[in-house]
């Protein structure tokens, strides 16, 4: 089978970037040349020793040179600067994609800074863990997880990119940027915001109570601390760059929370039971969809 891309460049060697390199090495054609770069020299050294890239470059222009596909696996707040930095090194016809969790902001930051003779296809793998850094990556991260391509229409280029991600184990779908940002605001961004808030509330308790909260953590609090241990730079940028959608979903959440407060205050058992039963069914649907 002919190669879709002969030379693939991954910029950003955290969890997602290194997982992409692991997956390419394990699942894709062995003739693919993979080039890697990270602004952090320690990350570059770690990935060099891991032997998951054909070449780890000390300069970003060397990694970009002659690459057919460039994947920007960096915080969304860095997209504009990196796009400006790589623009003059991109070869004609190259495909540029990203793995950011906000899409409208990424498009606004990247598209104007690229030359007209390349193709930008934003994307987002719905996969991750609470861990970060190059040693957190693994080759099966994208197995049976959705990888969303951001486009209003399907084209030959989106089909090719989708086929590449499918070979990495992902399930590929195409949606538009606004819809993506609203979905992620409720499925990912708001849960992380709530987790950070709850853990922050616990940390502000008086000393003895705080210590016992940590000692006696039940599964619910442990799950929240898992979310709240995610990369702070990444989440800072996400909330800044998807603020409209997050604030919309946060308003809806606050209204629902207010209704629950009233039900608890009034000891409205029927309303509480109805609400918990409805939300339990949502959890079952997530499990049935294989996304648990």
C-alpha positions in Angstrom: 0.0 0.0 0.0 1.4 3.4 -0.9 2.3 5.7 1.9 -0.1 8.5 2.7 2.7 10.6 4.2 6.4 9.7 3.8 7.7 12.1 6.3 5.8 13.1 9.5 6.9 15.8 11.9 5.6 16.0 15.5 6.1 19.3 17.3 5.5 19.1 21.0 6.7 16.0 22.9 4.2 15.6 25.7 1.6 12.9 26.3 -0.1 13.3 22.9 3.0 14.0 20.8 4.9 11.0 22.1 1.8 8.8 21.9 1.6 9.7 18.2 5.2 8.7 17.7 4.7 5.4 19.6 1.6 4.6 17.5 3.3 5.4 14.2 6.2 3.2 15.1 3.9 0.3 16.2 1.1 0.5 13.6 2.1 2.5 10.5 4.4 1.6 7.6 7.9 1.2 8.8 9.2 3.3 5.9 7.6 6.5 7.4 10.3 8.9 8.6 9.3 10.6 11.8 10.9 13.9 12.9 10.3 15.3 16.4 10.9 18.6 18.1 10.1 20.2 21.4 11.3 23.6 22.8 12.3 21.8 26.0 15.7 20.2 25.5 15.1 17.7 28.3 12.0 16.5 26.4 14.1 16.1 23.3 16.8 14.1 25.2 14.2 11.8 26.7 12.5 11.1 23.3 15.9 10.5 21.7 16.7 7.8 24.2 13.2 6.3 23.8 14.0 5.6 20.1 10.4 6.3 18.9 11.3 8.9 16.3 13.6 8.6 13.3 15.2 11.9 14.3 14.8 14.3 17.2 15.8 17.8 16.0 17.4 20.5 18.0 16.0 23.2 15.7 12.3 23.4 14.6 13.2 24.3 11.0 15.1 21.0 10.7 12.1 19.0 11.9 9.8 20.9 9.5 12.0 20.6 6.5 10.4 18.5 3.6 7.7 17.1 6.0 4.5 15.9 4.3 2.5 16.1 7.6 3.2 18.4 10.5 1.3 17.7 13.8 1.3 20.6 16.3 0.9 18.8 19.7 1.4 22.0 21.8 -0.7 24.1 24.2 -3.4 26.1 22.3 -1.9 29.3 23.6 1.3 28.6 21.7 -0.3 28.0 18.3 0.0 31.5 16.8 3.7 31.8 17.6 4.6 28.4 16.4 2.6 28.9 13.1 4.6 32.1 12.5 7.8 30.3 13.3 7.3 27.4 10.9 5.6 29.2 8.0 8.7 29.9 5.9 10.0 26.3 6.3 6.9 24.5 5.1 7.1 22.7 1.8 4.4 23.3 -0.9 1.4 21.0 -0.4 2.3 20.1 3.2 -0.6 19.2 5.6 -0.6 20.9 8.9 -2.8 19.7 11.7 -3.0 20.1 15.5 -4.3 18.3 18.5 -5.6 21.2 20.5 -8.8 21.0 22.6 -10.2 24.3 21.3 -10.7 24.8 17.6 -12.1 28.2 16.8 -9.2 29.9 18.5 -6.7 27.5 16.9 -8.0 28.3 13.5 -7.9 32.0 14.2 -4.3 31.7 15.4 -2.9 29.4 12.8 -4.7 29.9 9.5 -3.6 33.6 8.8 0.0 32.7 9.6 0.4 29.9 7.0 1.4 30.3 3.4 -1.3 29.8 0.8 0.4 26.7 -0.8 -0.1 24.4 2.3 -3.2 22.8 3.8 -4.4 23.3 7.4 -6.8 20.7 8.7 -7.5 21.2 12.4 -8.1 18.1 14.4 -8.5 16.8 18.0 -7.9 13.3 19.4 -10.4 12.7 22.3 -7.9 10.8 24.2 -5.6 11.5 27.2 -4.7 10.9 30.8 -3.9 13.0 33.8 -0.2 12.5 33.2 2.0 14.8 31.1 5.5 14.8 29.6 7.2 12.6 27.1 7.4 9.5 29.4 3.6 9.6 29.7 2.9 8.6 26.1 2.0 5.1 24.9 1.1 3.6 21.5 -2.5 2.5 22.3 -3.7 5.9 23.6 -5.9 6.4 20.5 -7.3 2.9 20.3 -11.1 3.1 19.8 -11.1 6.8 20.7 -12.5 9.5 18.4 -10.2 11.7 16.5 -12.2 14.7 15.2 -11.3 16.5 12.0 -12.6 20.0 11.8 -14.1 20.9 8.4 -17.4 21.9 7.0 -17.0 19.4 4.1 -15.2 16.2 3.4 -12.3 16.5 0.9 -9.6 14.4 -0.5 -7.2 15.9 2.0 -9.4 15.2 5.0 -10.0 11.6 3.8 -6.2 11.1 3.6 -5.6 12.5 7.1 -8.5 10.6 8.5 -7.1 7.4 7.0 -3.8 8.1 8.6 -5.4 8.5 12.1 -7.5 5.4 11.6 -4.3 3.4 11.1 -3.2 4.7 14.5 -6.3 3.0 16.0 -8.7 6.0 16.2 -12.3 6.4 15.0 -12.4 9.5 12.8 -15.3 11.9 12.3 -15.7 15.3 10.8 -17.4 18.2 12.6 -17.3 22.0 12.4 -15.3 24.1 14.8 -18.2 25.8 16.7 -19.9 22.5 17.3 -16.7 21.0 18.5 -16.0 23.8 21.0 -19.5 23.6 22.5 -19.3 19.8 22.8 -15.9 19.8 24.5 -17.0 22.6 26.8 -19.5 20.2 28.5 -17.8 16.9 28.0 -14.2 17.9 29.0 -13.6 21.5 29.9 -16.4 22.0 32.5 -15.7 18.6 34.3 -12.1 19.7 34.7 -13.1 23.1 35.9 -15.4 21.6 38.5 -12.6 19.1 39.5 -10.1 22.0 40.0 -12.7 23.9 42.0 -13.6 21.0 44.3 -10.0 20.1 45.0 -9.3 23.9 45.6 -12.2 24.0 48.0 -10.7 21.1 49.9 -7.3 22.7 50.0 -8.8 25.8 51.6 -10.4 23.9 54.6 -8.9 24.2 58.0 -5.8 22.1 58.5 -7.2 19.1 60.5 -10.2 18.7 58.2 -8.1 19.1 55.1 -5.7 16.4 56.2 -8.6 14.0 56.9 -10.2 14.8 53.6 -7.0 13.6 52.0 -6.6 10.5 54.3 -10.2 9.4 53.9 -10.6 10.2 50.2 -13.5 8.1 48.7 -13.6 7.2 45.1 -15.5 10.4 44.1 -12.9 12.7 45.5 -10.1 10.6 44.1 -11.6 10.8 40.6 -11.8 14.6 41.0 -8.2 14.8 42.1 -7.2 12.7 39.0 -8.8 15.3 36.7 -7.3 18.2 38.7 -3.8 16.8 38.4 -3.8 17.5 34.6 -1.2 19.9 33.0 -2.0 23.4 34.4 -0.6 25.2 31.4 -2.7 23.2 29.0 -5.9 23.9 31.0 -5.1 27.6 31.6 -4.9 28.0 27.8 -8.1 26.0 27.1 -10.2 28.1 29.5 -8.9 31.3 28.0 -9.3 30.2 24.4 -12.7 28.5 24.7 -14.2 31.0 27.3 -17.5 31.7 25.5 -18.5 28.0 25.2 -17.3 27.2 28.7 -19.2 30.2 30.2 -22.3 29.1 28.4 -22.1 25.6 29.8 -21.1 26.9 33.2 -24.3 29.0 33.3 -26.4 26.0 32.5 -24.6 24.0 35.2 -25.2 26.7 37.8 -28.9 26.7 37.0 -29.1 22.9 37.4 -27.1 23.1 40.6 -29.4 25.7 42.0 -32.4 23.5 41.3 -30.7 20.6 43.1 -30.0 22.9 46.1 -33.7 23.7 46.3 -34.6 20.0 46.1 -32.2 19.1 48.9 -33.4 22.0 51.0 -37.0 21.0 50.5 -36.1 17.3 50.9 -37.9 16.6 47.6 -37.1 12.9 47.4 -39.0 12.4 44.1 -37.1 15.1 42.3 -33.8 13.9 43.5 -34.5 10.3 42.6 -35.7 11.4 39.1 -32.6 13.4 38.5 -30.2 10.8 39.7 -32.0 8.1 37.6 -31.7 10.2 34.5 -28.0 10.9 35.0 -27.3 7.2 35.7 -28.8 6.3 32.3 -26.4 8.7 30.6 -23.5 6.9 32.3 -24.8 3.6 30.9 -25.0 5.0 27.4 -21.3 6.1 27.7 -20.3 2.6 28.7 -22.4 1.0 26.0 -20.7 3.3 23.4 -17.3 2.0 24.6 -16.1 5.3 25.9 -15.8 4.5 29.6 
